[in-house]
Amino acid sequence: MGADFIPTGIATGVVGSLFATEVTQAVAAQTRFVLPVGTHYVYTVGTDIRLQIQASGGVWNNITAIGVIPGGALVSDGTNIAMWNAHATASENITYIKVG
């Protein structure tokens, strides 16, 4: 587990939300944005965005259809979870919030 993981039952002294400020990220046409390390809630996904995971051989595999992100909660190691913009010419946005 990453350094930003807080086990259940441990007093943290944090009051209120553990959500960071949302980030809107533009993903250029035919490019990939690798989600930063951590647990994120992803929403407001552009209509041409696909969620991808990189296999051990280095190949990027589509996890979702274009514009469909299941459940919204993603855990990223900063290397192997990405959003691919399948649009031929236009930039698309994703918005995400780091949790914890």
N, C-alpha and C positions, 0 to 999 in steps of 0.2 A: 504494500500500500504506500501511496505517495506521502510526502511530508505534509501535505495539506489535508490529510484524512484525520477526522476527529472521531475516535471510537465512542459508541453509545455509552452513557453512564459516567463519563468523565466531565467534571465541572470545568467549563472553559472561561467563565466570567463574561461571556458574550451575551449581551441583551439585545433582543430584536432579531432582525433578519440576518441570515448568513449569506445572502445573495450580494454579489458585487454589482457595480454599475454595468448596465447592458452595453454591449459593443456591437455596432453595426459594421459589418465587414463587406466591402465590395469585392466580388470575385470576377475578375476579367473573363471575357469570352474564352472558352477552351482552355481554362487554367484551373488549377487545384489550390484550395486553401486548406492547409493542415491545421486542425484545431489545436490550440495550445494545451500544454499539460494541465490536467485537472478534470474535475467533474463539472459539466456545463449543462444548462438547460438551453436548448436551441429552439428558436421560433422565428416567425416571419421569414420563411425560406422562399427565395425567388423561384419562379415557376420552372426554371431550367436547371435547378440544382439537384444533384444526386449525392447521397451519402455513400462514401467508399471506404473500404478497409484494405490495407496493404498486406498481402500474404507474405510468408517467410521468404519466398523466392523473388520478392520485389514487384510482383504484379498487383496492380490496383483492381479490386473487384467491386462491382456495384452491389450495394446492399439494398437500396431502395430504387423505386421508379423515380423519374424526374419529378421534383417538387414535393416528395413525400418523405418526411422524417418521422419514423415511428416513435411515439411517446414523448419525444423531445429531450429526454435525459441521455447524455452521452458521457462516457469516461474516455479520456484521451491520454496517451503516453507522450503526446507531442510529436509523434512520428508517423503513426499508422492509421489515424482516423482523419479523413479529409472530406471536403465538399468540392465536388467537381461541377463546373459550369459548362453544361452541354450546348449552350447557345452558340451559334456560329459567329455572331458579331457583337452582341450586347453584354454589358456587365450586369450581374445579378447580385442581390444582397442577401446576406444571412444576418440574423441578430442572435447573439448568445449572451448568457449570463453565467459567470463562474459561481459555483456553489461552494461555500466553505471558506 
